Amino acid sequence: MILFCVNFWAVIGAAVASMAIGFLWYSPFLFATPWMIAMGYDPNDKARIAEMQKKAAPSYGISFLCSLLSAFVLGKIIFHLAISTPLYGMKVGFAVWAAFVMTVQLTDKLFGNRPMKLFLINTGYQLVCYLVMGAILGQFVGC
């Protein structure tokens, strides 16, 4: 289904991929423990973790909607640049990440006095997401 010259199935696929990357990125297999420490949480406080997990559903829903919006706008940019390959889609994804996502997160890190490790974990996740979304949309976007 094409919506405003963007393949909506590609947008959904890119958003789902972004969420899957997030589940892996912030899992115990990768960065859950260093992220929790950088956020000031005790990774051994099982009660606090269980409480956070109970309240996570609305956040996941909103996050998915944000991923849909990001993928749709990235798809529009890719379409208007007449890109039709995953590699060039990734290049656009990188440019969007570098110009808009990384800069906002760096400003938050600087003025919010957040740890560099937290910035690297969070912005690294966003970089991987934008590269993957760019690859998907670069392959499947267009009228």
Buried (B, 14 or more C-beta within 10 A) or exposed (E): EEEEEBBBEBBBBBBBBBBEBBEEBBEEEBBBEBBBBBEEBEBEEEEEBEEEEEEEEEEEEEBBEEBBEBBBBBBBBBBEBEBBEBEBBBBBBBBBBEEBBBEEBEEBBEEEEBBEEBBBBBBBBBBBBBBBBBBBBBBBBBE
